[in-house]
Amino acid sequence: MIDAMKAESRGGVRARVWALVLAGVLAFAGIAGLTVRAASADPTLPPLTPSELLGKVAAARVAGLSATFEQRSDLGLPALPAGVGDDETATMLSLLTGTHTIRVWTAGEQKSKVALVDGSAESAEIRNGGDVWVWSSEKQEAVHSTLPATKRPTSSVSNPTEAIRTMLSKLNGTTEVTTSGTGYVAGRAVYQLILTPRATESLIGQVRVTIDAENFVPLALKVFADDGQEAVGVQATSVDFTVPNDSIFAFQPPAGVT
């Protein structure tokens, strides 16, 4: 096992999972968005203005979360051949096409696990207090680093809910923010935010974000091009706000790995 890796290097792993999906796409077009499948009867929720809803998202804190997200990308790119760039670059580029599954577990600020699952392969980052593990089943490699227990990671966001929350916190006058009724995601009642770029030259037509109506955690985001086609979508398929068992965060490298 490779030990004593600097904590800052974990930013590359987070970027591998999310920076290109969210930060890269947002930088490319200006913003991002989503839709919710219509339910037979939308929930009746207390009305909130866009400002009120954004404030609740910024202040939201949950004791625990277990969720599965499906990420889809259709940017009109061809399938990438094998051997493009190094391992990290290839993984980042692979997120720009096809469908991917991301599983997330959190228990407060000191325990988290994010896993990118593609078929039988898994790339994961696990934090348990001051211990941080980065695991690749495909490469059969585990990398360990340490972080002061009182320090939070300051590099890239580590899961979809935090990624979307960070994006919403950085909205400015270039984006019009409105609400669009209510709906359901993963069986949970949600509010819907619509983000529309004010710049007429933007390649993004609209962004829709869904927010859990009870805990105000983002559960979905989709990006629509200016022609109305969905380009990128991230949506929870299952959500549980129960605190996960400690065993989820107690990672031990399998025998025989690097």
C-alpha positions as CSV (number, residue, x, y, z in Angstrom):
1,M,0.0,0.0,0.0
2,I,1.2,3.5,-0.8
3,D,1.1,5.5,2.5
4,A,1.8,9.1,3.7
5,M,0.3,10.6,0.6
6,K,-0.4,14.3,1.0
7,A,-4.0,15.1,1.8
8,E,-4.2,17.7,-1.0
9,S,-3.7,14.9,-3.6
10,R,-7.2,13.7,-2.9
11,G,-8.5,16.6,-5.0
12,G,-7.4,14.7,-8.1
13,V,-9.6,11.8,-7.2
14,R,-12.6,13.9,-6.5
15,A,-12.0,15.7,-9.7
16,R,-11.9,12.4,-11.5
17,V,-15.4,11.6,-10.2
18,W,-17.1,15.0,-10.3
19,A,-15.0,18.0,-11.5
20,L,-15.4,17.2,-15.1
21,V,-19.0,16.2,-14.8
22,L,-20.1,19.4,-13.0
23,A,-17.3,22.0,-12.9
24,G,-16.1,21.2,-16.4
25,V,-19.6,21.3,-17.9
26,L,-20.5,24.4,-16.0
27,A,-17.4,26.2,-17.1
28,F,-18.0,25.1,-20.7
29,A,-21.5,26.5,-20.8
30,G,-22.0,28.8,-17.9
31,I,-24.5,26.8,-15.7
32,A,-26.2,23.3,-15.5
33,G,-29.8,21.8,-15.0
34,L,-32.5,19.0,-14.5
35,T,-36.1,17.7,-14.9
36,V,-38.3,15.5,-12.7
37,R,-40.5,12.9,-14.1
38,A,-44.1,13.9,-13.7
39,A,-45.9,12.2,-10.9
40,S,-49.6,11.3,-11.0
41,A,-50.2,14.0,-8.4
42,D,-47.5,16.5,-7.4
43,P,-47.1,17.0,-3.7
44,T,-48.6,20.1,-2.0
45,L,-45.8,22.0,-0.3
46,P,-45.5,25.3,1.5
47,P,-44.6,27.9,-1.2
48,L,-41.0,29.2,-1.2
49,T,-39.4,31.9,-3.2
50,P,-36.2,31.1,-5.1
51,S,-34.2,33.1,-2.5
52,E,-35.8,31.3,0.4
53,L,-35.2,27.9,-1.2
54,L,-31.5,28.8,-1.9
55,G,-31.1,29.9,1.7
56,K,-32.5,26.6,3.0
57,V,-30.2,24.6,0.7
58,A,-27.1,26.6,2.0
59,A,-28.1,26.0,5.6
60,A,-29.1,22.3,5.3
61,R,-27.2,19.8,7.3
62,V,-28.1,16.1,7.7
63,A,-26.8,13.6,10.3
64,G,-26.7,10.8,7.7
65,L,-27.3,9.9,4.1
66,S,-27.2,6.9,1.9
67,A,-28.0,7.4,-1.8
68,T,-27.5,6.1,-5.2
69,F,-27.2,8.5,-8.2
70,E,-27.4,7.8,-11.9
71,Q,-25.3,10.1,-14.0
72,R,-26.0,10.3,-17.8
73,S,-24.1,12.3,-20.4
74,D,-25.0,12.8,-24.0
75,L,-22.7,15.5,-25.4
76,G,-22.6,14.1,-28.9
77,L,-19.1,12.7,-28.3
78,P,-18.0,9.3,-29.8
79,A,-17.0,6.5,-27.6
80,L,-13.4,6.9,-26.5
81,P,-10.8,4.3,-27.6
82,A,-8.8,2.5,-24.9
83,G,-5.5,3.9,-23.9
84,V,-6.4,7.6,-24.1
85,G,-4.2,9.5,-21.6
86,D,-3.2,8.3,-18.1
87,D,-5.6,6.4,-15.9
88,E,-7.1,9.5,-14.2
89,T,-7.6,11.3,-17.5
90,A,-9.3,8.3,-19.1
91,T,-11.7,8.0,-16.1
92,M,-12.5,11.7,-16.3
93,L,-13.2,11.5,-20.0
94,S,-15.3,8.4,-19.6
95,L,-17.8,10.4,-17.5
96,L,-18.6,12.5,-20.6
97,T,-20.4,9.6,-22.3
98,G,-22.8,6.9,-21.3
99,T,-24.4,6.2,-17.9
100,H,-22.6,5.8,-14.6
101,T,-23.7,4.9,-11.1
102,I,-22.4,6.9,-8.1
103,R,-23.1,5.7,-4.5
104,V,-22.8,8.0,-1.6
105,W,-22.7,7.5,2.2
106,T,-22.2,10.3,4.8
107,A,-22.3,10.4,8.6
108,G,-21.6,13.9,9.8
109,E,-18.6,15.8,8.6
110,Q,-15.9,13.2,9.4
111,K,-17.2,10.1,7.7
112,S,-18.0,9.8,4.0
113,K,-17.7,7.3,1.1
114,V,-18.2,8.0,-2.5
115,A,-18.0,5.2,-5.1
116,L,-18.1,5.4,-8.8
117,V,-19.4,2.0,-10.0
118,D,-19.2,0.8,-13.6
119,G,-20.1,-2.8,-14.0
120,S,-18.0,-4.9,-11.7
121,A,-15.3,-2.1,-11.3
122,E,-15.4,0.4,-8.4
123,S,-13.4,3.5,-7.7
124,A,-14.0,4.9,-4.2
125,E,-12.8,7.4,-1.7
126,I,-13.5,6.7,1.9
127,R,-13.0,9.1,4.8
128,N,-13.2,7.9,8.4
129,G,-12.0,10.7,10.8
130,G,-8.4,11.4,9.9
131,D,-8.0,8.4,7.6
132,V,-8.6,8.7,3.9
133,W,-8.5,5.8,1.5
134,V,-8.7,5.9,-2.3
135,W,-9.5,2.5,-3.8
136,S,-9.6,1.1,-7.3
137,S,-10.8,-2.4,-7.8
138,E,-9.8,-2.3,-11.5
139,K,-6.2,-1.4,-10.7
140,Q,-6.2,-3.4,-7.5
141,E,-4.6,-0.4,-5.7
142,A,-5.3,1.3,-2.4
143,V,-3.8,4.6,-1.5
144,H,-3.9,5.8,2.2
145,S,-3.5,9.4,3.4
146,T,-4.1,11.2,6.7
147,L,-6.0,14.3,7.5
148,P,-6.4,16.2,10.8
149,A,-9.8,15.0,12.3
150,T,-10.8,18.6,12.7
151,K,-10.0,19.6,9.2
152,R,-12.5,19.3,6.3
153,P,-11.3,18.7,2.7
154,T,-10.9,22.0,0.9
155,S,-10.5,20.8,-2.7
156,S,-13.2,19.5,-5.0
157,V,-16.6,18.5,-3.8
158,S,-16.9,14.8,-2.9
159,N,-20.5,13.8,-3.8
160,P,-23.4,14.9,-6.0
161,T,-25.4,16.7,-3.3
162,E,-22.4,18.8,-2.2
163,A,-21.5,19.4,-5.9
164,I,-24.9,20.8,-6.7
165,R,-25.0,22.8,-3.4
166,T,-21.6,24.4,-4.2
167,M,-22.9,25.3,-7.7
168,L,-26.0,27.0,-6.3
169,S,-23.9,29.0,-3.8
170,K,-22.0,30.5,-6.7
171,L,-24.9,31.8,-8.7
172,N,-24.7,35.5,-9.7
173,G,-26.5,38.1,-11.8
174,T,-25.7,36.2,-15.0
175,T,-28.3,33.6,-14.1
176,E,-32.0,34.0,-13.7
177,V,-33.4,31.8,-10.9
178,T,-37.0,30.8,-10.7
179,T,-39.1,28.0,-9.1
180,S,-41.2,25.5,-11.1
181,G,-43.6,23.7,-8.8
182,T,-43.1,20.5,-7.0
183,G,-42.5,16.8,-7.9
184,Y,-41.0,13.6,-6.7
185,V,-37.4,12.1,-6.9
186,A,-36.6,8.7,-5.6
187,G,-40.0,8.7,-3.9
188,R,-39.4,11.9,-2.0
189,A,-41.3,15.2,-2.4
190,V,-39.1,17.9,-3.9
191,Y,-39.1,21.5,-4.9
192,Q,-37.8,22.5,-8.4
193,L,-35.5,25.4,-9.2
194,I,-34.9,26.6,-12.8
195,L,-31.7,28.3,-13.7
196,T,-31.6,30.2,-17.0
197,P,-28.5,32.0,-18.4
198,R,-29.2,35.6,-19.2
199,A,-26.5,35.7,-22.0
200,T,-28.1,34.9,-25.3
201,E,-24.9,33.3,-26.6
202,S,-25.0,30.6,-23.9
203,L,-24.9,27.0,-25.2
204,I,-27.2,26.1,-22.2
205,G,-30.9,26.7,-22.6
206,Q,-32.0,25.8,-19.0
207,V,-30.9,24.1,-15.8
208,R,-33.4,22.4,-13.4
209,V,-32.4,21.4,-9.9
210,T,-34.6,19.4,-7.5
211,I,-34.4,19.9,-3.7
212,D,-35.6,17.5,-1.1
213,A,-38.6,19.2,0.6
214,E,-37.8,17.9,4.1
215,N,-34.1,18.1,4.4
216,F,-33.3,20.6,1.6
217,V,-30.6,18.4,0.1
218,P,-30.2,18.5,-3.7
219,L,-31.3,15.2,-5.3
220,A,-31.0,15.9,-9.0
221,L,-29.6,18.2,-11.7
222,K,-29.9,18.2,-15.4
223,V,-28.4,20.3,-18.1
224,F,-30.3,21.2,-21.3
225,A,-28.7,22.6,-24.4
226,D,-30.1,25.6,-26.2
227,D,-31.9,23.3,-28.5
228,G,-33.8,21.6,-25.6
229,Q,-31.8,18.4,-25.7
230,E,-30.6,17.0,-22.3
231,A,-26.8,17.0,-22.2
232,V,-26.0,15.9,-18.7
233,G,-28.2,14.5,-15.9
234,V,-27.5,13.4,-12.3
235,Q,-30.5,12.1,-10.3
236,A,-30.9,10.1,-7.1
237,T,-32.6,6.7,-7.7
238,S,-32.7,5.9,-3.9
239,V,-32.3,8.0,-0.8
240,D,-32.2,7.2,2.9
241,F,-31.4,9.8,5.6
242,T,-30.7,7.3,8.3
243,V,-27.1,7.4,9.6
244,P,-25.1,4.6,7.9
245,N,-23.5,1.9,9.9
246,D,-19.9,2.6,10.9
247,S,-18.8,-0.5,9.0
248,I,-19.4,1.4,5.7
249,F,-16.4,3.7,6.5
250,A,-14.1,1.0,8.0
251,F,-12.1,0.3,4.9
252,Q,-9.5,-2.4,4.8
253,P,-7.6,-3.1,1.6
254,P,-8.2,-6.7,0.3
255,A,-5.3,-9.1,0.5
256,G,-2.8,-8.9,-2.3
257,V,-3.5,-5.4,-3.6
258,T,-0.8,-2.8,-4.1
